[in-house]
Amino acid sequence: MTCTTLKIDRRGAVAWVWMNRPELHNAFDETLIAELTAAFTTLDDDPTVRVIVLAGEGRSFSAGADLNWMKRQGAAPPETNLADAQALAMLFRTISMCHTPTLARVHGAALGGGMGLVAACDICVASTQALFATSEVRLGIIPAAIGPYVVRAIGQRQAYRYFQTGERIDGARAREIGLAHEVVEPGALDAKVDDVVSALQAGGPLAQAAATSLIRAVAHGVIDEATVQDTASRIALLRATPEAKEGLEAFLQKRPAAWVPAKN
């Protein structure tokens, strides 16, 4: 891919996507939105990619929307304004629906849409210096496009507070409310990301995709007969696959499965 707002770094089976507008704290505009959407779509379709890590160059992960872009869209004709908002909403959906595991590496500000990117990813590893916020109400708008993903991450009760106050959330609080999985000192951030990436690569890629599909299917449903039958069908189909057979055989033989990267 040729990008003007991103840098994509392949490290073996791991793709690092770096937002690269450091002078603007990786704020969103139409170009960054389009390039992030295309990058995640392309990488998710690549069977050689096992994990996608999203990170930001410079001092911030992402400070959210470029306010000049927001003003420009607010003054645009209604159909243009709506189409732009739909493109933003599709970005978060694209990330959230990846079959490939996604991980946000957060080292600084992740505000507004930046917090939405974090919530759309499967996993968040953050620095103690990270700051999060759904600060849109302080600008007279709402966190609409990111709303479904942030509410999924932190729950309705916390969303009622932070969507309305726009308060800053530090790393410790982000972990407490479920937004961040791991929070470490800045110097340990990349080592912790590497630890989680290694753990992800120990799992079977087909099984991981099936696991995320399972979560989406059962997260808000009633545990009724249809759900029971659906879950039974999922495991029955999966354990008959070559990947499952290899995984079980490797465990019984006390060896790494074929998909686990060799240690240097």
VEXZA-985729 format. One record per residue (C-alpha): residue number from 1; residue in three letters; z, y, x. Coordinates in pm, whole numbers. Example, Ala and Ser with C-alpha at 12.3 -4.5 7.8 and 13.67 -1.06 7.14 Angstrom:
<rec nr="1" rest="Ala" zz="780" yy="-450" xx="1230"/>
<rec nr="2" rest="Ser" zz="714" yy="-106" xx="1367"/>
//
This chain:
<rec nr="1" rest="Met" zz="0" yy="0" xx="0"/>
<rec nr="2" rest="Thr" zz="-68" yy="358" xx="106"/>
<rec nr="3" rest="Cys" zz="224" yy="579" xx="4"/>
<rec nr="4" rest="Thr" zz="318" yy="941" xx="60"/>
<rec nr="5" rest="Thr" zz="677" yy="923" xx="-69"/>
<rec nr="6" rest="Leu" zz="777" yy="573" xx="40"/>
<rec nr="7" rest="Lys" zz="802" yy="365" xx="355"/>
<rec nr="8" rest="Ile" zz="780" yy="-11" xx="309"/>
<rec nr="9" rest="Asp" zz="927" yy="-221" xx="588"/>
<rec nr="10" rest="Arg" zz="875" yy="-598" xx="585"/>
<rec nr="11" rest="Arg" zz="1146" yy="-790" xx="770"/>
<rec nr="12" rest="Gly" zz="1034" yy="-1147" xx="732"/>
<rec nr="13" rest="Ala" zz="1077" yy="-1241" xx="368"/>
<rec nr="14" rest="Val" zz="1273" yy="-923" xx="292"/>
<rec nr="15" rest="Ala" zz="1091" yy="-606" xx="182"/>
<rec nr="16" rest="Trp" zz="1274" yy="-278" xx="240"/>
<rec nr="17" rest="Val" zz="1149" yy="7" xx="22"/>
<rec nr="18" rest="Trp" zz="1261" yy="343" xx="162"/>
<rec nr="19" rest="Met" zz="1233" yy="653" xx="-53"/>
<rec nr="20" rest="Asn" zz="1103" yy="910" xx="194"/>
<rec nr="21" rest="Arg" zz="1155" yy="1264" xx="67"/>
<rec nr="22" rest="Pro" zz="1465" yy="1339" xx="277"/>
<rec nr="23" rest="Glu" zz="1416" yy="1715" xx="266"/>
<rec nr="24" rest="Leu" zz="1454" yy="1693" xx="-115"/>
<rec nr="25" rest="His" zz="1724" yy="1422" xx="-110"/>
<rec nr="26" rest="Asn" zz="1463" yy="1173" xx="-239"/>
<rec nr="27" rest="Ala" zz="1439" yy="1352" xx="-571"/>
<rec nr="28" rest="Phe" zz="1191" yy="1216" xx="-826"/>
<rec nr="29" rest="Asp" zz="855" yy="1365" xx="-906"/>
<rec nr="30" rest="Glu" zz="549" yy="1205" xx="-1061"/>
<rec nr="31" rest="Thr" zz="427" yy="1075" xx="-724"/>
<rec nr="32" rest="Leu" zz="753" yy="904" xx="-628"/>
<rec nr="33" rest="Ile" zz="778" yy="753" xx="-977"/>
<rec nr="34" rest="Ala" zz="423" yy="613" xx="-959"/>
<rec nr="35" rest="Glu" zz="463" yy="482" xx="-605"/>
<rec nr="36" rest="Leu" zz="798" yy="314" xx="-673"/>
<rec nr="37" rest="Thr" zz="655" yy="147" xx="-984"/>
<rec nr="38" rest="Ala" zz="351" yy="22" xx="-792"/>
<rec nr="39" rest="Ala" zz="560" yy="-94" xx="-494"/>
<rec nr="40" rest="Phe" zz="802" yy="-301" xx="-702"/>
<rec nr="41" rest="Thr" zz="517" yy="-448" xx="-907"/>
<rec nr="42" rest="Thr" zz="323" yy="-548" xx="-596"/>
<rec nr="43" rest="Leu" zz="623" yy="-687" xx="-407"/>
<rec nr="44" rest="Asp" zz="749" yy="-880" xx="-709"/>
<rec nr="45" rest="Asp" zz="407" yy="-1045" xx="-740"/>
<rec nr="46" rest="Asp" zz="411" yy="-1151" xx="-372"/>
<rec nr="47" rest="Pro" zz="552" yy="-1504" xx="-338"/>
<rec nr="48" rest="Thr" zz="635" yy="-1443" xx="30"/>
<rec nr="49" rest="Val" zz="889" yy="-1175" xx="-65"/>
<rec nr="50" rest="Arg" zz="1235" yy="-1322" xx="-129"/>
<rec nr="51" rest="Val" zz="1440" yy="-1002" xx="-164"/>
<rec nr="52" rest="Ile" zz="1356" yy="-635" xx="-228"/>
<rec nr="53" rest="Val" zz="1600" yy="-378" xx="-84"/>
<rec nr="54" rest="Leu" zz="1579" yy="-20" xx="-212"/>
<rec nr="55" rest="Ala" zz="1713" yy="253" xx="17"/>
<rec nr="56" rest="Gly" zz="1679" yy="623" xx="88"/>
<rec nr="57" rest="Glu" zz="1592" yy="815" xx="404"/>
<rec nr="58" rest="Gly" zz="1804" yy="1113" xx="505"/>
<rec nr="59" rest="Arg" zz="2144" yy="1212" xx="369"/>
<rec nr="60" rest="Ser" zz="2101" yy="1082" xx="13"/>
<rec nr="61" rest="Phe" zz="1994" yy="769" xx="-167"/>
<rec nr="62" rest="Ser" zz="1840" yy="982" xx="-443"/>
<rec nr="63" rest="Ala" zz="1959" yy="1304" xx="-601"/>
<rec nr="64" rest="Gly" zz="1770" yy="1226" xx="-922"/>
<rec nr="65" rest="Ala" zz="1497" yy="1441" xx="-1067"/>
<rec nr="66" rest="Asp" zz="1318" yy="1712" xx="-874"/>
<rec nr="67" rest="Leu" zz="1416" yy="2010" xx="-1090"/>
<rec nr="68" rest="Asn" zz="1084" yy="2185" xx="-1032"/>
<rec nr="69" rest="Trp" zz="911" yy="1874" xx="-1167"/>
<rec nr="70" rest="Met" zz="1147" yy="1870" xx="-1467"/>
<rec nr="71" rest="Lys" zz="1074" yy="2237" xx="-1541"/>
<rec nr="72" rest="Arg" zz="701" yy="2173" xx="-1509"/>
<rec nr="73" rest="Gln" zz="711" yy="1883" xx="-1753"/>
<rec nr="74" rest="Gly" zz="931" yy="2073" xx="-1997"/>
<rec nr="75" rest="Ala" zz="666" yy="2345" xx="-2011"/>
<rec nr="76" rest="Ala" zz="376" yy="2099" xx="-2043"/>
<rec nr="77" rest="Pro" zz="205" yy="2012" xx="-2373"/>
<rec nr="78" rest="Pro" zz="412" yy="1764" xx="-2577"/>
<rec nr="79" rest="Glu" zz="176" yy="1471" xx="-2515"/>
<rec nr="80" rest="Thr" zz="186" yy="1532" xx="-2138"/>
<rec nr="81" rest="Asn" zz="563" yy="1568" xx="-2140"/>
<rec nr="82" rest="Leu" zz="601" yy="1242" xx="-2334"/>
<rec nr="83" rest="Ala" zz="359" yy="1050" xx="-2111"/>
<rec nr="84" rest="Asp" zz="552" yy="1162" xx="-1804"/>
<rec nr="85" rest="Ala" zz="883" yy="1054" xx="-1959"/>
<rec nr="86" rest="Gln" zz="730" yy="716" xx="-2048"/>
<rec nr="87" rest="Ala" zz="621" yy="668" xx="-1686"/>
<rec nr="88" rest="Leu" zz="979" yy="733" xx="-1573"/>
<rec nr="89" rest="Ala" zz="1118" yy="489" xx="-1829"/>
<rec nr="90" rest="Met" zz="865" yy="227" xx="-1717"/>
<rec nr="91" rest="Leu" zz="984" yy="262" xx="-1356"/>
<rec nr="92" rest="Phe" zz="1337" yy="154" xx="-1446"/>
<rec nr="93" rest="Arg" zz="1208" yy="-129" xx="-1664"/>
<rec nr="94" rest="Thr" zz="979" yy="-251" xx="-1386"/>
<rec nr="95" rest="Ile" zz="1269" yy="-273" xx="-1140"/>
<rec nr="96" rest="Ser" zz="1506" yy="-429" xx="-1393"/>
<rec nr="97" rest="Met" zz="1256" yy="-700" xx="-1490"/>
<rec nr="98" rest="Cys" zz="1168" yy="-816" xx="-1137"/>
<rec nr="99" rest="His" zz="1181" yy="-1191" xx="-1083"/>
<rec nr="100" rest="Thr" zz="1258" yy="-1125" xx="-717"/>
<rec nr="101" rest="Pro" zz="1622" yy="-1031" xx="-642"/>
<rec nr="102" rest="Thr" zz="1663" yy="-654" xx="-599"/>
<rec nr="103" rest="Leu" zz="1939" yy="-479" xx="-404"/>
<rec nr="104" rest="Ala" zz="2022" yy="-107" xx="-384"/>
<rec nr="105" rest="Arg" zz="2160" yy="13" xx="-48"/>
<rec nr="106" rest="Val" zz="2344" yy="336" xx="-132"/>
<rec nr="107" rest="His" zz="2471" yy="558" xx="149"/>
<rec nr="108" rest="Gly" zz="2497" yy="904" xx="-9"/>
<rec nr="109" rest="Ala" zz="2428" yy="1077" xx="-338"/>
<rec nr="110" rest="Ala" zz="2285" yy="865" xx="-620"/>
<rec nr="111" rest="Leu" zz="2274" yy="1114" xx="-904"/>
<rec nr="112" rest="Gly" zz="2100" yy="1104" xx="-1243"/>
<rec nr="113" rest="Gly" zz="1786" yy="898" xx="-1195"/>
<rec nr="114" rest="Gly" zz="1921" yy="786" xx="-858"/>
<rec nr="115" rest="Met" zz="2212" yy="622" xx="-1037"/>
<rec nr="116" rest="Gly" zz="1957" yy="475" xx="-1276"/>
<rec nr="117" rest="Leu" zz="1776" yy="308" xx="-985"/>
<rec nr="118" rest="Val" zz="2105" yy="157" xx="-872"/>
<rec nr="119" rest="Ala" zz="2181" yy="26" xx="-1220"/>
<rec nr="120" rest="Ala" zz="1830" yy="-116" xx="-1261"/>
<rec nr="121" rest="Cys" zz="1866" yy="-322" xx="-942"/>
<rec nr="122" rest="Asp" zz="2041" yy="-659" xx="-960"/>
<rec nr="123" rest="Ile" zz="2294" yy="-580" xx="-687"/>
<rec nr="124" rest="Cys" zz="2443" yy="-264" xx="-536"/>
<rec nr="125" rest="Val" zz="2598" yy="-240" xx="-189"/>
<rec nr="126" rest="Ala" zz="2738" yy="108" xx="-129"/>
<rec nr="127" rest="Ser" zz="2908" yy="312" xx="139"/>
<rec nr="128" rest="Thr" zz="3250" yy="464" xx="85"/>
<rec nr="129" rest="Gln" zz="3066" yy="796" xx="117"/>
<rec nr="130" rest="Ala" zz="2835" yy="720" xx="-177"/>
<rec nr="131" rest="Leu" zz="2857" yy="944" xx="-482"/>
<rec nr="132" rest="Phe" zz="2722" yy="860" xx="-826"/>
<rec nr="133" rest="Ala" zz="2688" yy="1061" xx="-1146"/>
<rec nr="134" rest="Thr" zz="2507" yy="1081" xx="-1477"/>
<rec nr="135" rest="Ser" zz="2505" yy="1458" xx="-1445"/>
<rec nr="136" rest="Glu" zz="2222" yy="1532" xx="-1689"/>
<rec nr="137" rest="Val" zz="2440" yy="1698" xx="-1954"/>
<rec nr="138" rest="Arg" zz="2527" yy="1970" xx="-1703"/>
<rec nr="139" rest="Leu" zz="2158" yy="2060" xx="-1708"/>
<rec nr="140" rest="Gly" zz="2131" yy="2048" xx="-2085"/>
<rec nr="141" rest="Ile" zz="1960" yy="1709" xx="-2097"/>
<rec nr="142" rest="Ile" zz="2071" yy="1344" xx="-2132"/>
<rec nr="143" rest="Pro" zz="2040" yy="1027" xx="-1919"/>
<rec nr="144" rest="Ala" zz="1793" yy="877" xx="-2163"/>
<rec nr="145" rest="Ala" zz="1552" yy="676" xx="-1944"/>
<rec nr="146" rest="Ile" zz="1836" yy="537" xx="-1731"/>
<rec nr="147" rest="Gly" zz="2070" yy="486" xx="-2026"/>
<rec nr="148" rest="Pro" zz="2003" yy="117" xx="-2103"/>
<rec nr="149" rest="Tyr" zz="2057" yy="15" xx="-1740"/>
<rec nr="150" rest="Val" zz="2366" yy="225" xx="-1673"/>
<rec nr="151" rest="Val" zz="2530" yy="111" xx="-1999"/>
<rec nr="152" rest="Arg" zz="2447" yy="-249" xx="-1902"/>
<rec nr="153" rest="Ala" zz="2613" yy="-194" xx="-1564"/>
<rec nr="154" rest="Ile" zz="2930" yy="-4" xx="-1660"/>
<rec nr="155" rest="Gly" zz="2971" yy="-79" xx="-2031"/>
<rec nr="156" rest="Gln" zz="2984" yy="144" xx="-2336"/>
<rec nr="157" rest="Arg" zz="3341" yy="263" xx="-2287"/>
<rec nr="158" rest="Gln" zz="3281" yy="405" xx="-1941"/>
<rec nr="159" rest="Ala" zz="2942" yy="544" xx="-2048"/>
<rec nr="160" rest="Tyr" zz="3107" yy="751" xx="-2321"/>
<rec nr="161" rest="Arg" zz="3307" yy="928" xx="-2052"/>
<rec nr="162" rest="Tyr" zz="3055" yy="972" xx="-1775"/>
<rec nr="163" rest="Phe" zz="2749" yy="1048" xx="-1989"/>
<rec nr="164" rest="Gln" zz="2941" yy="1338" xx="-2145"/>
<rec nr="165" rest="Thr" zz="3137" yy="1471" xx="-1846"/>
<rec nr="166" rest="Gly" zz="2883" yy="1426" xx="-1566"/>
<rec nr="167" rest="Glu" zz="3175" yy="1368" xx="-1329"/>
<rec nr="168" rest="Arg" zz="3111" yy="1244" xx="-976"/>
<rec nr="169" rest="Ile" zz="3202" yy="880" xx="-919"/>
<rec nr="170" rest="Asp" zz="3301" yy="777" xx="-567"/>
<rec nr="171" rest="Gly" zz="3235" yy="437" xx="-415"/>
<rec nr="172" rest="Ala" zz="3576" yy="290" xx="-500"/>
<rec nr="173" rest="Arg" zz="3547" yy="399" xx="-863"/>
<rec nr="174" rest="Ala" zz="3188" yy="270" xx="-879"/>
<rec nr="175" rest="Arg" zz="3310" yy="-74" xx="-780"/>
<rec nr="176" rest="Glu" zz="3600" yy="-53" xx="-1024"/>
<rec nr="177" rest="Ile" zz="3370" yy="14" xx="-1322"/>
<rec nr="178" rest="Gly" zz="3110" yy="-247" xx="-1223"/>
<rec nr="179" rest="Leu" zz="2833" yy="-25" xx="-1085"/>
<rec nr="180" rest="Ala" zz="2872" yy="-136" xx="-722"/>
<rec nr="181" rest="His" zz="2933" yy="-494" xx="-612"/>
<rec nr="182" rest="Glu" zz="3043" yy="-412" xx="-257"/>
<rec nr="183" rest="Val" zz="3174" yy="-87" xx="-104"/>
<rec nr="184" rest="Val" zz="3219" yy="-68" xx="272"/>
<rec nr="185" rest="Glu" zz="3262" yy="191" xx="546"/>
<rec nr="186" rest="Pro" zz="2936" yy="360" xx="648"/>
<rec nr="187" rest="Gly" zz="2915" yy="177" xx="979"/>
<rec nr="188" rest="Ala" zz="2940" yy="-159" xx="803"/>
<rec nr="189" rest="Leu" zz="2683" yy="-88" xx="532"/>
<rec nr="190" rest="Asp" zz="2379" yy="-256" xx="686"/>
<rec nr="191" rest="Ala" zz="2581" yy="-560" xx="798"/>
<rec nr="192" rest="Lys" zz="2706" yy="-607" xx="441"/>
<rec nr="193" rest="Val" zz="2353" yy="-569" xx="304"/>
<rec nr="194" rest="Asp" zz="2239" yy="-833" xx="552"/>
<rec nr="195" rest="Asp" zz="2522" yy="-1064" xx="438"/>
<rec nr="196" rest="Val" zz="2416" yy="-1038" xx="75"/>
<rec nr="197" rest="Val" zz="2047" yy="-1075" xx="164"/>
<rec nr="198" rest="Ser" zz="2128" yy="-1393" xx="360"/>
<rec nr="199" rest="Ala" zz="2321" yy="-1528" xx="62"/>
<rec nr="200" rest="Leu" zz="2022" yy="-1455" xx="-163"/>
<rec nr="201" rest="Gln" zz="1784" yy="-1636" xx="69"/>
<rec nr="202" rest="Ala" zz="2003" yy="-1946" xx="48"/>
<rec nr="203" rest="Gly" zz="1910" yy="-1983" xx="-318"/>
<rec nr="204" rest="Gly" zz="1589" yy="-2133" xx="-450"/>
<rec nr="205" rest="Pro" zz="1341" yy="-1861" xx="-554"/>
<rec nr="206" rest="Leu" zz="1237" yy="-2040" xx="-874"/>
<rec nr="207" rest="Ala" zz="1602" yy="-2097" xx="-964"/>
<rec nr="208" rest="Gln" zz="1687" yy="-1731" xx="-901"/>
<rec nr="209" rest="Ala" zz="1407" yy="-1614" xx="-1128"/>
<rec nr="210" rest="Ala" zz="1526" yy="-1861" xx="-1392"/>
<rec nr="211" rest="Ala" zz="1884" yy="-1738" xx="-1348"/>
<rec nr="212" rest="Thr" zz="1789" yy="-1377" xx="-1418"/>
<rec nr="213" rest="Ser" zz="1587" yy="-1489" xx="-1719"/>
<rec nr="214" rest="Leu" zz="1890" yy="-1678" xx="-1846"/>
<rec nr="215" rest="Ile" zz="2114" yy="-1373" xx="-1811"/>
<rec nr="216" rest="Arg" zz="1870" yy="-1159" xx="-2009"/>
<rec nr="217" rest="Ala" zz="1849" yy="-1423" xx="-2280"/>
<rec nr="218" rest="Val" zz="2222" yy="-1476" xx="-2335"/>
<rec nr="219" rest="Ala" zz="2389" yy="-1147" xx="-2235"/>
<rec nr="220" rest="His" zz="2411" yy="-999" xx="-2586"/>
<rec nr="221" rest="Gly" zz="2341" yy="-1298" xx="-2806"/>
<rec nr="222" rest="Val" zz="2561" yy="-1505" xx="-3033"/>
<rec nr="223" rest="Ile" zz="2647" yy="-1849" xx="-2894"/>
<rec nr="224" rest="Asp" zz="2492" yy="-2040" xx="-3181"/>
<rec nr="225" rest="Glu" zz="2298" yy="-2367" xx="-3203"/>
<rec nr="226" rest="Ala" zz="1975" yy="-2199" xx="-3099"/>
<rec nr="227" rest="Thr" zz="2143" yy="-2060" xx="-2785"/>
<rec nr="228" rest="Val" zz="2288" yy="-2401" xx="-2700"/>
<rec nr="229" rest="Gln" zz="1950" yy="-2567" xx="-2735"/>
<rec nr="230" rest="Asp" zz="1779" yy="-2292" xx="-2534"/>
<rec nr="231" rest="Thr" zz="2021" yy="-2326" xx="-2243"/>
<rec nr="232" rest="Ala" zz="1988" yy="-2705" xx="-2248"/>
<rec nr="233" rest="Ser" zz="1609" yy="-2676" xx="-2235"/>
<rec nr="234" rest="Arg" zz="1626" yy="-2434" xx="-1944"/>
<rec nr="235" rest="Ile" zz="1829" yy="-2663" xx="-1718"/>
<rec nr="236" rest="Ala" zz="1633" yy="-2973" xx="-1822"/>
<rec nr="237" rest="Leu" zz="1303" yy="-2808" xx="-1729"/>
<rec nr="238" rest="Leu" zz="1430" yy="-2659" xx="-1406"/>
<rec nr="239" rest="Arg" zz="1594" yy="-2968" xx="-1260"/>
<rec nr="240" rest="Ala" zz="1266" yy="-3158" xx="-1292"/>
<rec nr="241" rest="Thr" zz="1087" yy="-2910" xx="-1061"/>
<rec nr="242" rest="Pro" zz="1005" yy="-2984" xx="-695"/>
<rec nr="243" rest="Glu" zz="1238" yy="-2699" xx="-592"/>
<rec nr="244" rest="Ala" zz="1537" yy="-2854" xx="-769"/>
<rec nr="245" rest="Lys" zz="1459" yy="-3197" xx="-631"/>
<rec nr="246" rest="Glu" zz="1443" yy="-3052" xx="-279"/>
<rec nr="247" rest="Gly" zz="1768" yy="-2863" xx="-329"/>
<rec nr="248" rest="Leu" zz="1958" yy="-3167" xx="-449"/>
<rec nr="249" rest="Glu" zz="1813" yy="-3389" xx="-177"/>
<rec nr="250" rest="Ala" zz="1900" yy="-3134" xx="92"/>
<rec nr="251" rest="Phe" zz="2258" yy="-3112" xx="-31"/>
<rec nr="252" rest="Leu" zz="2297" yy="-3491" xx="-32"/>
<rec nr="253" rest="Gln" zz="2147" yy="-3510" xx="317"/>
<rec nr="254" rest="Lys" zz="2372" yy="-3226" xx="440"/>
<rec nr="255" rest="Arg" zz="2079" yy="-3013" xx="560"/>
<rec nr="256" rest="Pro" zz="1944" yy="-2669" xx="465"/>
<rec nr="257" rest="Ala" zz="1694" yy="-2663" xx="182"/>
<rec nr="258" rest="Ala" zz="1333" yy="-2594" xx="276"/>
<rec nr="259" rest="Trp" zz="1345" yy="-2233" xx="152"/>
<rec nr="260" rest="Val" zz="1646" yy="-2130" xx="367"/>
<rec nr="261" rest="Pro" zz="1533" yy="-1926" xx="671"/>
<rec nr="262" rest="Ala" zz="1598" yy="-2090" xx="1006"/>
<rec nr="263" rest="Lys" zz="1882" yy="-1928" xx="1203"/>
<rec nr="264" rest="Asn" zz="1786" yy="-1759" xx="1528"/>
//
